[in-house]
Amino acid sequence: MAWNTVGPDIVAGLFLGAFFALIAVGYSMVYGILRLINFAHGDFYMAAAFVSYSILGAVTIGTRINWGNVAWVGLVTMVAGGVLAVAVERLVYRPMRRAAVLSLMIAALGVSQILENGTLNIPAWGSNYLPYPVTPPITGFDVAGVHYTWTQLGIVVIAIVLILATYLVVNHTMLGTAMRAVAQDRAAATLMGINTDRIISLVFFIGGALAGAAAVMASLYYGQINYLMGFSIGLQAFTAAVLGGIGNVAGAAVGGLLLGILESVGTGLFGPQWALLFAFGALVLTLWLRPSGLLGERIGQRV
């Protein structure tokens, strides 16, 4: 076991955790306002990755990266992810809002399969791993003999900025107050004049936009995309949200970063086949000691 690689593995885990955190925040916000575990959320990320792939492929000559193109395509992808999430909420979840939670979860699984198989059956995309149209430069800096690229640093910084912006909106604006009111008591929020449907759609849009940002970052980082990429990262992001305290934006972010570090360290110490076991073992231990998650609050059930 390479114990001397723990330091670099922790840093590498921050890059992986950045993707988890962005998607976990969207998971957590939707759960907080609808008590819905949106299993389709990971596939919003997948669909957004294919949108960015197609647009970048159309405007890129060769593989040399143009950061201006990446920036505006990233913004378009965030909007596309948000619009897709709002469309799913409007067409699927809203008509079922009075249904049992289990029915909503089954519907979410159905949406996930529709998005995955719809992507699979688009001829230009298909089932193969597709190389991302641009390749980031490898220039960067060295820390303790380990090389990191400026792209990797930028991914972490942008993820932190987006999560902080979301946290500030939710906790320090009138719009965020409306979101928290709807999450706490939807009927009372309606009586206070809050348009709950609009607030719920906005929450889905923010979650989808964050998933779109994660899609562009992950595609640049890994250099390839696939129609199943949303399933695994969606499951891991949900785990991160639970680990940090689902329904809590800060908790989801912390859980994402922590899960990324745990997986990276587990890979370095025990090999890739043990990474998930190491990470999920830590999750079970955490929830055993603190069932509400690291930053979750124990909230009594209203009857």
Secondary structure, 3 states (H helix, E strand, C coil): CCHHHHHHHHHHHHHHHHHHHHHHHHHHHHHHHHCCCCCCHHHHHHHHHHHHHHHHHHHCCCCECCHHHHHHHHHHHHHHHHHHHHHHHHHHHCCCCCCCHHHHHHHHHHHHHHHHHHHHCCCCCCCCCEECCCECCCCEEEECCEEEEHHHHHHHHHHHHHHHHHHHHHHHCHHHHHHHHHHHCHHHHHHCCCCHHHHHHHHHHHHHHHHHHHHHHHHHHHCEECCCHHHHHHHHHHHHHHHHCCCCHHHHHHHHHHHHHHHHHHHHHHCHHHHHHHHHHHHHHHHHHCCCCCCCCCCCCCC
